[in-house]
Every structure is written in structure tokens, then in C-alpha cells.
Amino acid sequence: MRTLVTGGAGFVPSHLCERLIAEGHEVVALDNFVTGDERNLRELRREPRFTFIEADVTKALPVTGRFDRVYHMASPASPIDYVELPFETLFAGSDATRLGLERAHQDGARFFLASTSEVYGDPAVHPQVESYWGNVNPIGPRSVYDEAKRYAEALTMAFHRYKKVPTRIVRIFNTYGPRMRVNDGRVIPAFCSQALRGEPLTVFGDGSQTRSFCYVSDLVDGLFRLMESELAEPCNIGNPTERSMLELADYINRFTNNPAGVVHKPLPQDDPTRRRPDISRARAVLGWEPQVSFEDGLRRTVDYFAEVMRERGELA
């Protein structure tokens, strides 16, 4: 198959491109490096069936030829991005989604939307099941991401219902692994980089808020299975093992032998208090569930951050 991937230089999309190459696809990836990284393409550029084009997918998809699959993965996805890149985030969910859907419609391709657990907001239902409509502040600082993805889901379903485009929607929960940005702003990169520097880990609030962390290779397996399934409704992909931020900080400090402990700061506005996916649909329809243990995944992630930080001269 010939497959288009937007945001291909990003953390998750670059791993997805490698999976697609391994599955025999010809892959064309687009990215404008707003949050993507050239480093993530190092291995991919050696592949003869991989093509990269630098482009802003909110304005155009400058590609020729017909595609069988369109994965729309492009979007800033970190809380620090929402503050620094509000319009880029909104347009990735709106304009870029429309352009991807129009291209899929034109080519007779299957379209895949990378949505997010953020559509559930600060959830009043726990764990979060796909039928839950969410508890989102539409004008808060996180809304540029939350509402962009909610709009993208609505647009995707409109193309599915009224233009008969075969579409798939994944709601991605917290994911970690190599190729995350060291200064990403999300908790795993923040904790790991602070621990490697021997600094106290920054815990917001009292640390009782929870997240569920899925290793990137498990996530990508779920994305691929979903695209090749017949499931048009949204599907949660994430690890259902829930951890508090204080538990996570303690685990990472012990894992990296960091004696510096933690420091507490005020909880950001609209930060979800609990986050855990109900993956019953993924288990039943896709036959999917996570395989990589947190310890194994964290070891690979810490090793990656240490390598990047040494290259930057941040570690001896």
C-alpha cells in the first residue's frame, strides 16, 4: 500500500512510519518541524520506500499520486505547546484534518484520525469509555487542543456519514518512549530529564492526580490494528494501569538512583485529576492490549534521554 502520514517527524508518527515500512508499505511523510525533530527521521531516511517532504499540512498536502491510507497524526501535543502554539494546534485539528479527509475522499483511501484522551477533559466517568462525552472547558488554556480534536472527530464522522469515506478514530492516552522531546513538558520527559540531572522532580499539586502510561510500540501496534479493522467508532488505545504522579516520581527517582526527591508546584488550570482508559473495545474488536512492562519501557526511555542529553552536553 501507499500511505501518507502527516506529522511524520513527530514522536509517535515516526515510530508509526517504521511500522508501516516493516509491513511493506510505501510511506510519504509530511512535517514542518514545529514540534517534530529531524533526529526522528535518521533511520527512516535509509529506507528506499520512505519519502519525506517538509510542508505545513494546515495549508496544503503537496503530494502527488494516489494513496491507499491517510494517517493524520500532525499536531502539537504537549501542554507547553498549547501556550506557545495555540493557532498551530487549532489549525492542525481543523484545516489539516479537512485537507486529509478531502485527499482520502479524492483517492478512495482510508482515513485515520489521531485523536486524544483530552477529549474527555477532566473526566467525571472513570475509567473513560468511548461513549463518555467528556467534561471539557471550551475556553481554558487546554481548549485549543481539546476542542481542536473534538472538532476533528466531528469532521471525520461527517465525512464518514455523508461522503462515505472509510474513517478510523483513535483516542490516544498518555504514551512514552524514545523520541519524545527532552523539554516536552509532559511528565515522563520532565521527570526523566530532572532525575538524570540529579534534580528534584517537579510534582504539580499534591501528586494524587493519575495517568496511565503506554509504551510507544504498544500504541503503534494498536494504531495499525485499528486502521486495518472495520471499526468506524472512536477507540481508546492506552495502558489501563493507573499511577499517581507522586508514585511515578518515586518510581523514577528509585529507578535512576536520584536522591533529590520532589518539589511541589501549583496544579495548572484544567489539569485532569484522573486518566485511565477503558480498553474493552480495543480488546474485543482489535485483539489488542499492551505488552511492554513499565520497567522495560522506562529503561529504554531513560537510555534514550541520557543519549540525547549527552549529545547536547547536558550530561557528562
C-alpha positions as CSV (number, residue, x, y, z in Angstrom):
1,M,0.0,0.0,0.0
2,R,1.0,3.6,-0.5
3,T,0.4,5.5,2.8
4,L,0.5,9.2,3.7
5,V,1.5,10.2,7.3
6,T,1.1,13.8,8.4
7,G,3.4,14.9,11.3
8,G,5.9,12.2,10.3
9,A,8.8,13.7,12.2
10,G,7.0,13.6,15.5
11,F,7.4,11.2,18.4
12,V,4.6,8.7,17.7
13,P,4.3,9.2,13.9
14,S,8.0,8.4,13.3
15,H,7.5,5.1,15.1
16,L,4.3,4.5,13.1
17,C,6.2,5.2,9.8
18,E,8.8,2.5,10.8
19,R,5.9,0.0,11.5
20,L,4.3,0.8,8.1
21,I,7.6,0.3,6.3
22,A,8.0,-3.1,8.1
23,E,4.5,-4.0,6.9
24,G,5.6,-3.4,3.3
25,H,4.0,0.0,2.8
26,E,5.5,2.8,0.7
27,V,5.3,5.8,3.1
28,V,5.3,9.5,2.3
29,A,5.6,11.7,5.5
30,L,4.9,15.4,5.8
31,D,6.1,17.7,8.7
32,N,7.0,21.3,9.1
33,F,9.2,20.7,12.2
34,V,7.1,22.9,14.5
35,T,7.4,20.2,17.1
36,G,8.8,17.3,15.0
37,D,12.5,16.6,15.0
38,E,14.9,15.7,12.2
39,R,16.6,13.3,14.5
40,N,13.5,11.1,14.5
41,L,13.9,10.5,10.8
42,R,17.5,9.2,10.9
43,E,16.6,5.5,10.5
44,L,13.7,6.2,8.1
45,R,15.8,8.2,5.6
46,R,17.8,5.0,4.9
47,E,14.6,3.2,3.8
48,P,14.1,3.2,0.0
49,R,10.3,3.1,0.4
50,F,10.2,6.2,2.6
51,T,9.9,9.7,1.3
52,F,9.9,12.9,3.5
53,I,8.5,16.3,2.4
54,E,8.8,19.4,4.6
55,A,5.4,21.0,4.5
56,D,2.8,22.8,6.6
57,V,-0.2,20.4,6.4
58,T,-2.6,23.1,7.7
59,K,-2.2,24.9,4.3
60,A,-1.7,22.1,1.7
61,L,-0.7,18.5,1.2
62,P,2.0,18.9,-1.5
63,V,2.0,15.2,-2.6
64,T,1.3,13.5,-5.9
65,G,-0.1,10.1,-6.8
66,R,-2.9,8.1,-5.2
67,F,-2.8,6.9,-1.6
68,D,-4.4,3.8,-0.1
69,R,-4.2,5.1,3.5
70,V,-4.0,8.6,5.1
71,Y,-2.9,8.8,8.7
72,H,-3.5,12.3,10.1
73,M,-1.0,12.4,13.0
74,A,0.1,16.1,12.9
75,S,-0.5,18.3,15.9
76,P,1.4,19.8,18.8
77,A,0.5,17.5,21.7
78,S,2.1,18.8,24.9
79,P,0.7,21.3,27.4
80,I,3.6,23.7,26.8
81,D,2.7,23.7,23.1
82,Y,-0.8,24.8,23.8
83,V,0.5,28.0,25.3
84,E,3.3,28.6,22.7
85,L,1.5,27.3,19.6
86,P,-2.3,27.8,20.1
87,F,-3.1,28.6,16.5
88,E,-0.9,25.9,15.1
89,T,-2.7,23.4,17.4
90,L,-6.2,24.6,16.4
91,F,-5.4,24.6,12.7
92,A,-3.9,21.1,12.8
93,G,-7.2,19.9,14.2
94,S,-9.3,21.9,11.8
95,D,-7.7,22.8,8.5
96,A,-5.3,19.9,8.3
97,T,-8.0,17.4,9.2
98,R,-10.2,18.7,6.4
99,L,-7.4,18.6,3.9
100,G,-6.5,15.0,4.9
101,L,-10.2,13.9,4.6
102,E,-10.6,15.6,1.2
103,R,-7.5,13.8,0.0
104,A,-8.8,10.5,1.3
105,H,-12.1,11.1,-0.4
106,Q,-10.4,12.0,-3.7
107,D,-8.2,8.9,-3.6
108,G,-10.7,6.5,-2.3
109,A,-8.3,6.0,0.7
110,R,-9.0,5.0,4.3
111,F,-8.5,7.9,6.7
112,F,-7.2,7.7,10.2
113,L,-7.5,10.5,12.8
114,A,-5.2,10.6,15.8
115,S,-7.5,12.0,18.5
116,T,-6.7,12.0,22.2
117,S,-7.9,11.2,25.7
118,E,-8.0,15.0,26.1
119,V,-11.5,15.0,24.5
120,Y,-12.7,13.6,27.9
121,G,-11.3,16.7,29.7
122,D,-11.3,16.3,33.4
123,P,-13.5,13.2,33.4
124,A,-16.4,12.6,35.7
125,V,-16.5,9.0,34.5
126,H,-13.7,6.6,35.4
127,P,-12.2,4.8,33.7
128,Q,-13.0,6.6,30.4
129,V,-15.1,4.7,27.9
130,E,-15.7,5.8,24.4
131,S,-19.4,6.5,24.9
132,Y,-18.5,9.2,27.5
133,W,-18.9,12.7,26.1
134,G,-16.4,14.4,28.3
135,N,-16.0,17.3,30.7
136,V,-14.1,20.0,28.8
137,N,-13.6,23.7,29.5
138,P,-14.1,25.1,26.0
139,I,-12.3,28.4,26.8
140,G,-9.5,27.2,29.1
141,P,-5.8,27.1,28.2
142,R,-6.0,23.5,27.2
143,S,-9.1,24.1,25.0
144,V,-7.0,24.8,21.9
145,Y,-6.0,21.1,21.9
146,D,-9.2,19.6,23.4
147,E,-11.6,21.4,21.1
148,A,-9.4,21.0,18.0
149,K,-9.5,17.3,18.5
150,R,-13.2,17.2,19.3
151,Y,-13.9,19.2,16.1
152,A,-11.6,16.9,14.2
153,E,-13.6,13.9,15.4
154,A,-16.9,15.6,14.3
155,L,-15.5,16.5,10.9
156,T,-14.2,12.9,10.4
157,M,-17.6,11.4,11.3
158,A,-19.3,13.9,8.9
159,F,-17.1,12.7,6.0
160,H,-17.8,9.1,7.1
161,R,-21.6,9.6,7.2
162,Y,-22.2,12.0,4.3
163,K,-19.3,11.3,1.9
164,K,-18.8,7.6,2.7
165,V,-15.1,8.0,3.5
166,P,-13.9,4.9,5.4
167,T,-12.6,6.5,8.6
168,R,-10.9,5.4,11.8
169,I,-10.6,7.4,15.1
170,V,-8.2,6.6,17.9
171,R,-8.2,8.3,21.2
172,I,-4.6,8.1,22.4
173,F,-3.9,8.0,26.1
174,N,-0.5,9.0,27.7
175,T,2.3,7.5,25.7
176,Y,6.0,7.4,26.4
177,G,9.2,6.1,24.8
178,P,12.3,7.1,22.8
179,R,12.0,10.2,20.5
180,M,10.0,12.3,23.0
181,R,11.4,15.7,23.3
182,V,13.5,16.1,26.4
183,N,11.9,19.5,27.1
184,D,8.5,18.3,26.0
185,G,6.7,19.5,29.1
186,R,4.9,16.2,29.6
187,V,5.5,14.3,32.8
188,I,7.7,11.4,31.7
189,P,10.3,13.5,29.8
190,A,10.2,16.1,32.7
191,F,10.7,13.5,35.4
192,C,13.4,11.5,33.5
193,S,15.4,14.5,32.5
194,Q,15.3,16.0,36.0
195,A,16.3,12.7,37.5
196,L,19.2,12.3,35.1
197,R,20.5,15.7,36.1
198,G,20.1,14.8,39.8
199,E,17.4,17.4,40.4
200,P,14.3,17.1,42.4
201,L,11.3,16.1,40.3
202,T,8.6,18.8,39.9
203,V,5.2,17.4,41.1
204,F,2.2,19.7,40.5
205,G,-0.4,19.8,43.2
206,D,-0.2,17.1,45.9
207,G,0.7,14.5,43.3
208,S,-2.5,12.5,43.7
209,Q,-3.7,13.1,40.1
210,T,-3.3,10.0,37.9
211,R,-2.2,9.0,34.4
212,S,-1.9,5.7,32.6
213,F,1.3,5.2,30.5
214,C,1.5,3.1,27.3
215,Y,4.9,2.3,25.7
216,V,5.1,3.7,22.1
217,S,5.5,0.3,20.4
218,D,2.3,-1.0,22.0
219,L,0.5,2.2,21.0
220,V,1.7,1.9,17.4
221,D,0.5,-1.7,17.2
222,G,-2.9,-0.6,18.3
223,L,-3.0,2.2,15.7
224,F,-2.1,-0.2,12.9
225,R,-4.7,-2.8,14.0
226,L,-7.3,-0.1,14.2
227,M,-6.6,1.2,10.7
228,E,-6.9,-2.3,9.3
229,S,-10.1,-3.1,11.2
230,E,-13.7,-2.2,10.2
231,L,-14.3,-0.1,13.3
232,A,-15.6,3.4,12.5
233,E,-16.4,4.5,16.0
234,P,-13.7,6.0,18.2
235,C,-11.4,3.6,20.0
236,N,-9.3,4.1,23.1
237,I,-5.7,2.9,22.9
238,G,-3.7,3.2,26.1
239,N,-2.4,1.2,29.1
240,P,-5.1,0.7,31.8
241,T,-2.5,0.6,34.6
242,E,-3.1,3.8,36.6
243,R,-0.3,5.6,38.6
244,S,-0.4,8.7,40.7
245,M,2.2,11.4,39.9
246,L,3.7,11.0,43.3
247,E,4.1,7.3,42.8
248,L,5.6,7.9,39.4
249,A,8.1,10.4,40.7
250,D,9.1,8.0,43.5
251,Y,9.5,5.2,41.0
252,I,11.7,7.2,38.5
253,N,13.9,8.5,41.4
254,R,14.5,5.0,42.6
255,F,14.9,3.7,39.0
256,T,17.6,6.3,38.2
257,N,19.2,6.4,41.7
258,N,18.3,10.1,42.1
259,P,18.4,11.1,45.8
260,A,17.0,14.6,45.2
261,G,13.3,13.8,45.9
262,V,10.5,16.0,44.7
263,V,9.4,19.6,44.8
264,H,5.7,20.7,44.6
265,K,4.3,23.4,42.5
266,P,0.7,24.7,42.0
267,L,-1.6,22.5,39.8
268,P,-2.1,24.0,36.3
269,Q,-5.7,25.1,35.3
270,D,-7.9,22.3,34.0
271,D,-5.3,19.6,34.6
272,P,-7.3,16.3,34.7
273,T,-7.3,14.7,38.1
274,R,-7.7,11.1,36.8
275,R,-7.0,9.5,33.5
276,R,-7.3,5.8,32.7
277,P,-8.7,4.2,29.5
278,D,-11.3,1.5,29.3
279,I,-9.9,-0.7,26.6
280,S,-12.7,-3.2,26.3
281,R,-13.4,-2.1,22.7
282,A,-9.8,-2.5,21.7
283,R,-9.5,-5.9,23.3
284,A,-12.8,-7.2,21.8
285,V,-12.5,-5.7,18.3
286,L,-8.8,-5.4,17.7
287,G,-7.5,-8.2,19.9
288,W,-5.1,-5.6,21.3
289,E,-3.7,-4.9,24.8
290,P,-0.3,-3.6,26.0
291,Q,2.6,-6.0,26.1
292,V,5.6,-3.9,27.3
293,S,6.1,-3.7,31.0
294,F,6.6,-0.2,32.5
295,E,10.0,-1.1,33.8
296,D,11.2,-2.3,30.3
297,G,9.7,0.7,28.6
298,L,11.1,3.2,31.1
299,R,14.6,1.7,30.8
300,R,14.6,2.2,27.0
301,T,13.2,5.8,27.5
302,V,15.8,6.8,30.2
303,D,18.6,5.4,28.0
304,Y,17.3,7.5,25.1
305,F,17.1,10.7,27.1
306,A,20.6,10.1,28.5
307,E,22.0,9.7,25.0
308,V,20.3,12.9,23.8
309,M,21.3,14.9,26.8
310,R,25.0,13.7,26.5
311,E,24.9,14.8,22.8
312,R,23.8,18.2,24.0
313,G,26.4,18.4,26.7
314,E,23.9,18.3,29.5
315,L,25.3,15.2,31.0
316,A,28.9,14.0,31.5
